[in-house]
Amino acid sequence: MPDRDDADSADHIDDDEIERILAANRRPDRARVRDILVKARNLAGLDMSEAAALMPLSDPALLAELFAAANEVKNAIYGRRIVLFSPLYVSNLCANECLYCAFRVRNREVRRRVLSMEEIADETLALIEQGHKRVLLVAGEAYPAQEGFQYVLDAIRTIYSVKSGPGEIRRVNANIAPLTEDEFRRLKETGIGTFQLFQETFHRETYAKVHVAGRKTDYAWRVTAFDRAMRAGIDDCGIGVLFGLFNWHYEILAMLQQIRHLEKRFGVGPHTISVPRIEPAIGSDMARHPPAAVSDIDFRKIVAILRLTVPYTGIIMSTRETANLRQELFALGVSQISGGSRTNPGGYTEAGAQNDGEAQFSLGDQRTLGEVIRDVAKLGLVPSFCTGCYRLGRTGKDFMDLAKPGDIRRHCDPNAFSTFQEYLIDYASPETRTVGENLIRKELGNMEPPVRLRTEEMLSRVRSGKRDVFC
């Protein structure tokens, strides 16, 4: 086991504090709830006690106010943009025994597969030709014996190397096993975007019950991965838990402790929070019968409370959820989604189908990327493939310094329209292009004059044949 930094402990996840806060907020009165929602609407975020006071809500009128506040905050910060990406699974090898996951090492029902660099290039090409610009590389927590961690670095470079006509992948994020600080430095050198890692559950007893073998049994090694990443210069991180393993009230407060720890130590918290719920997975009884299943109404509350509590943090929703639920949750705070996803290695090139015998979990939304974009645009939302901030160094604290006063929208809105226009010209069906062009005309009319002028200039460049126009 690599040497740890003396400061790398899991002490910042404080169960006693969480239990005290939950106990004190089991029956908040209506006046306090409404005071909290007033504060949230001012985009100031919420503390742990305020977030906890929103969790028990069941009164329909108060729930409606909660959801309305989340919608207001989401629109104030993110406008009508929805960022799109796709996961690219390069391997389903794993050395861990996680009882909820199809990739667990003792699962004999899943067929193991590691993509070659040529196969990764083919998968990347298939994604580019759908219109994707952003990819999340995903690998099981074991690598080929000969290559080791170098396999991941080579995979990232391979993805970046693929071009097809006007298309290319402009940003590769990575969801991989926790690394040493030196490995994080090597990861940064590849031009990585976000490093994404889920704790799965912050509850130590539950964590031990569901992670029964492999390196992942080390709770502290996982929970301190972002400390090592940020020391190595990766200041763009994505966190999350797998909802359904333990009580969601606890998990949200523990995530907030993680965020508070990172802000105190490094001056910046996570760029994104993902909100996956357990879905059925081959060879996993736990995935079919979650120990702390989250209902749809509680799931809506989770998204809304996170949006109000950490207003400037992106909220990601995968294709685990159904199309209808994903669309509903746009209004409650979701700002990023995957589209046309496959969760098995080779899923984009082999008949374009999900292969559940090699997949990590079942899909709830099986629409193609084109169908997702059409449906998003019909809702009056702007699909975005923007990568400008990451390539101009607006990450970590620099991003938040622009986001908190609202200045980041001067960049995000034009970049969203520019990348959407690229998609409409290069990849969209006639129906989607008509819907999209009408949406662009309508939304331009709602922009402030300086932003509109910049956006129109960028759109003109794209329409005249220029690509990768960003500010």
N, C-alpha and C positions, 0 to 999 in steps of 0.2 A: 504494500500500500504506500503511495507517495506520501512524503512528509506533509503535514498540514501546517498552515499558518496558525500561530497561537490564537489569533482572533477568530479563526474559523470554527465556531461552535454554534450549536443550534439553540442557545439560551434565549435568543430573541423570540422564539415561539414559546409563549408563556401561558400554559394551560390555566393556571390560577387566575390570571388577569381575564382571560376569556370567560371563564365560568362566572366570575364576579359580574362582569358586564352583562352577560346573558341573563343572570338571575335578577339583576336590577332593572331589566327592560322587558320583562315578560308581559307586563300589562300597562303599556304606555297610554296616557290619556290623550284624547283627541286634540286638545290644545297643543300639547307638546309635539305630537306628530305634525300638526300643521305648521308650527314654528320651524321644525326641522325642514319641511318642504320649502318654506320661504327662504331659509338659508341656502338650500341646495339650488334654488333657482337663480341665486346670485353667483353661481359657478365657483363657490368657495370650497366645495367638497365637504365631506362629513367626517367626524371622528368616529372611533369605534363604538362609543355609546350611542351616538345618533344613528349610525347604521343599524345597530342592534335593535333600536326602538322601532324600526320599520319592518323588521322580520316577522313579528307575530300578526301583522295586519290581516284581517279577514273580512272586515266590514266593507261591503261593495263600494260605498261612497268614498271611503278613505283609499281603497285600492285604486279607484278611478283617479283620485287626486295624485297618488304616487305615480301611476303610469303617465298621467298628463305632465307631471313635472319632469319625468325622465325624457319624454318626447321633446319638451321645451329645451332642456339642457343639451340633448343630442343635436338638435337642429342649430342651437346657438354656436356650438363648437365645430361640428362636422358638416353643417349645412345639409345638402341633399346628396352627398357623396357616399358611395358604397365601394370600398376597395375590394378587388378580386384577386385571387391567387389559386394555385393548385398544389397539392402535395405530390411529390415524386418519391415513391418508395423504391429504394435501391437494394434493399435486403430485408429479409425477415428472419435472419439469424439472431438468436438472443441467448445470453448466458444466465438470464435471471428466471426465476420461477414466480411470476406474478399471477395470482389465481384468476384474475379478471381478464387476462389478455390471451389472445390466440397465439401470440409469438412466444409464449413461455417455453422454457427449454425442454420440459418434460412432456409437452403436448405432441403426441404421435399422430394426431389427426391433421395437422397442418403440413403441407409440403414445403420444404425449405428451399429457398432460392436466393442467390446473390447475382445481381446483374453485372455483366462485364462492362468495361468502359464503352465498348461499341453499342451494347444494349442500352446503356444510359443515354448515349447520344441519340439513339433511335427514339427513346421515350421523350427526350427533350424536343426532338424534331416534331413529334406528334403534338406535343403541347403548344409549341410555337405555331404550328399550322392550325390550331384551334383559335389562336389569338392571344395566348397567355404571354405576359411579360414578367410575372413574378412567380417564383417556385419555392416551395418549402421542401427541402430535402429531408427525407425521413429514413432512418435505418434502425433495425433492431439493435439492442445493446450488446452486440458482439460483431467483430469484423473478421474477414478472411484471415486465416492464420499467417499466410505469407506477407500480406500487405499491412495488417494491423490498422492503426488509425490513419496511415497514409492513404488507405482506400477512400476515406471520406474526403480528404483534401483533393485527391485525383478526381473524384466524382464531381466536386464543385467546379474544378477547372474545366472538366469536360462539358458540363452544362453551359458554362459561360462561353465555350468555344463554338457552340453550334449556331449556325445562321441559316435562315431560309427566306429568300427574297427580302422583303423589308423587315422581317421578324427576327427577334432574338430575345433571350431571357436577360433582363437588365438587373435583376436582383435575385440572389439565392439566399434564402434563410435556411436555418438548419435546426431540426429537432433530433438530437442525438444524445448519447449518454453523457453524464457529467465528465469533465476533463480536468486534467491538471492545469496549473497556470501556464506552463510552457506549451502545452497542447492548445490552450486557448490562444496564445500568441500566434501559433502556426495557423490556427483557424482564421484569425483576423487577417493574416497575410494573403489569404485567398480572395479577399474582397467580400467577405460574408456580410449579410445584412443583419438580421436579427438572430440571436441565439435563443432558441425556445426550449424550455424544459418544464415538465409538469411534476409537481411533488406527488401527484395522485391523491394523497391525503396527508394533511399536516398532523393528524391525530396519531400520536406515537403508538398506542396500543393497537389501533386498527392497522397502521402501517406495518407493524410486525406480523400481524395475522395474515395479511394479503401478500406480503413479500417474504417468501419462505426460503429462498436460496438465491445465491449469486451476489454480486457486488451491490445490487440495489437494496439489499437488506440493511445497508449502512445509511440510516436516516440522515445523520449529520453531513455525510459526504454529499448527499443530494441537495439538502436544503442550503448548503453553503456554496453551491456551484456558481451562483451569480456573483458572489464575492470574488472568486477566482477569475471569472470572466471579466469583471469590471477592472480588476487590477491589471489584467492583461490588455486592457484598452477596448474591450467590447462593451460599449455603453448602451447598446440597444438590445434589450432583453425582453422575452415574453414569458410570463408565468401562467400557471393554471393548476386546477385540481380536477380530478375525475369525479364529478358529482354522482353520488349513489353509493360511495363506499362508507361515508360517515355523515352525521348530521350536517346539513348545509349551513346552518347558522354558525356552527363552530368553524367550518372551513373558510367562510368569508372573513371572519374576524382574524383567523390565523394568517390568511393572505394579507390582510391589512397590516398585521405585525411584520410580515416579510417586507412589505412595501415601505413601512416606516423605518425599518432597519436599513434598507438600501438608501433611502433618502438621507438618513442621518450620517451614514458612513461614506457615501459617494456623491451626495447632492442630487441624485436623480433616482426615481423609481423605475418600474418596468414601462416599456413602451406599449405593451399589449397584455391583456388578460384573455385567456381562452376559457370557454365555458362548456366543455364536453360533458355529456351524460353517458353513463354506461349503456352500451348497445350490445345485442347478442354477438357472440364471437364463437367460432368453431372450437370445440374442445374445452369450453369454460362454462361450467354450471353457474358460477357466480355472475357471469355476464348476463345470463338469462334470468337470474333471480338476485338483483342487487340488494345488498344488506340494508341500504338506506335509500330506497328508491325516491326520486324527486318527481313530484307530479308536475303537470304542465303549468298549473297556476303558480306553484312555487318556483318553477323555472322562470316564469315571467318576472316574478318578484326578484329573483337573483340578478337577472340582467338589469332591471330598473334600479335596484339598490346599488349595484356596482357603478352604473352610469352616474348616479348622483354623488357617490362617495369619492370616486376618482375620475372626475369629469374629463380630464385631458388624456386619459389612457384609452387606447383603442380596445374594443371588445370584439373578439373573433368567434364566429360560429361556423362549425364545420358541417359537412353533409351527413353527419350522424342524424340530424333533425330533418323532419319533413319539409317540403317546399312551403306549405302553408304556414307552419309555425315559424320558419326562418323569416318569411316575409312579414309576419306580424311583429316579430322582435326587432325589425329595423326601427320601428317607431319607439322602442323602449331602450335603445342604446347600442345595438349591434352596429359596428362600423366597418367590419371586414368579414368576408365570407369566402369559402372555397367554392369552386364551380367546376362541374364535370369531373368530379374526383373519382379516383380509384385508390384503394388501400392495399393493393397487392403489387409486388414487383412485376413489371411488364404489363401492367393493366391498360396502358394507353395504346400499345402497339399490337396486342393479341386480340383481335376481333373487337377491340374497344369495349371489353366487358369486365365487370368485376368478377374475379375468381375467388369465391369464398374459401376454397381450399388452401389459398395462400394469403388471404386477406387478414388484416388486423381486427376488423369489426365490420358489421353489416351497415349498409348505407340506408339512410332515410330519404335522401333526395338524390334521385338518379337522373335528373335532367342533364342534358349536355350544357356546355358552357354557353353556346348560342341561345339555348332556351332560357337559361338563367338570366343572361343579359337582356334579352327581350322582355322578360317578365319584370325585371328590376326597372327598366326604362318605362314600362307601362304604368308602374306605380308612381312615376314622376321623379324617380331617383336617378342619379348620374353614376353609371358604372365607371370605375377609375382603375387604371393600371399604373398609377403614378409611382415613380421611383426617384423623383428629383431630390428630395431631402437627403436621402442616403448617399447620393453621388456628389452632393454639394457640401457634405459634412454637417448637415443640420440634424444631428442625432443627439441622444442623451440630453444633457442639460441645455445645450444650444437649442434643441427643438422645443423643450419645455419653456425656455425663456421667450420664445416666439408664440407658443401656444397659449400661455396663460393670459396675456393681454389681448388675445384674439388675432394677432398679426399673422399667424401662420396661414390663415385662409387666403391672404393675398397671394400666396404661392400655391396652396392646395387646390383652390378652385380652378385657376387657369390650367394647372397640370392635369386635373381630372378631365376637363373638357378636351384638352389636347390629346390625351391617350384614348379617350372614348372616340374622338373623331378618327384617329388612326384605325381603331377596331372597325368602325362603321365602313370605312373605305376599303380596308384590306381583307376583312373576314366576314362581315355581317351578311345575313340573308337579306333579300329585298324588303321583306316585312320589317325586320329589325332596323334596317337602315332608315326606312321611312319614319318609324316610331322615334328613333334616335335623333334624326335631324330636326323633327318637330320639337322634341324635348330641348335640344340645344337652343333653338330660336326662342323658345319660351323662357328658358332660364337666363339667357343673356339679358332679356328685358328686366329681370329682377336684380341684376347686379349693380353695385355702385359704379359710377362712371369710370374712375381710374382702373378698377379691376376689369370692367367690361372691355375697355380699350386694349388692355394687355391681353385678355383672352381672345378678342377678335383678331389681334395681330398674330397670335400663336396659331389660331385655327386657320388663318389664311396661309401661313407657312406650311401647315400640314396638308391643306387642300391642294397646294401647288407642288406637292411631292416630297417635302421635307419630312423626315421622321426623327423621333426622339427629341422633340421640342419641349423644353422644360425651363422653369425659372426658380 
